Amino acid sequence: MIEILNPALLTRAKDSGTLVADILHTLKGRTTVGTNLLEIDRWAKKMIAEAGAQSCYVDYAPSFGRGPFGHYICTAVNDAVLHGLPHDYTLVDGDLLTLDLAVSKGGVAADAAISFIVGDTRPPESVAMIETTERALAAGIAAAGPGARIGDLSHAIGTVLRKAGYLINTEFGGHGIGSTMHQDPHVPNTGRPGRGYKLRPGLLLALEPWVMANTAQLVTDADGWTLRSATGCRTAHSEHTIAITDDGAEILTLPKQA
């Protein structure tokens, strides 16, 4: 299903997007060496409830996971990259952590992810990988607008990732979003320009470039959810929800407090 939102629903989407971004901003600020992943999940649960919103994850049970997910945020550490199931792990200096959050408020969902290094140790390769996903995300957003095609966004994202030397996995990528978290169209992290669905004002997309340092192959953890690099290398993931407008694209998942 591809959903085109009317102006009233777009206003709600902006509220959801700001909430997601504010929660991620707060969680990043609270997360230090010694923070447990289950503690981050509890913080997310509390903030979602206090905002009168609903988690898109806790009851989520798609075919690719061992559902329901049962938690409120995805927490992926080091070689984990997607769908990281919170568990009893205490973060140490130099860990690369990805937080991925989706909530629904007023009947409209928003989705975003950030990767960052915990503590003072900042491995240059990890920093470069995070920065590459952020640049790829910016390139995908810059390519979005009415009349553009999905392939234009995918090509822009993939060009940045490939130029930086990363292999690209196309099993998981960006997606449409609206009254539900995951909708058509699929937005691969590489593609051919001029191909695919033509973007229209009112369409919401979650764009999410992610990479693994030296592989494109994923393995599923024993928890049935967490996807890790097949070689055990580090990973990074950046995501924003955007709205296609008459003039281009608007990022919805920017924090008020940043």
C-alpha angles and dihedrals in degrees: 000000000000112000125201112198125219120226094267092054091045088059089054090047089057090053091050092047094051090048092052091048094046092051092049090047091051094046092050090052092050096045114098140148104301097032113132120223091231089056090056089051091052091050090051092049091051095048093047091051093046089054092053090243133130130236116244090202112047096076096026113131112168125168093258095057137059092244158247092048091215097199137083104231138025113243114189120181127198107311092020113090112164138031092005107189111219111244141160099295126132115213119239133200112290098019114147107225129190119196116195118185135178125178136169124220125172089003096300126101132214129191133197141158136198132190123204143157118256117224130354102307109093113183106210094223091054093047090050092049093052091047091050093055089048092051091047090051091051090050092051092050091048089055093052124097142108111311095019117119131229089248090060091059093043092049092050092050094044094048091059094045095046094045088056089055101254127140114231127228114204099188091093129026143126125329148185116274136187130113086006130036101240120041139144138308104069112214110205118203091241131033150132120284118244093029133110137020117355112236120240132192110269095037116127120208132183107210115196123174112188132171143183119221100242111000144048094208124105131201126196118237122235088258088072093236116056114090115208136182111270091229097046092247123145124270141198136201134188126183141175133177111228134187121218108231135184088264103039131289133329122207108228099183101070117124122242091215100050 
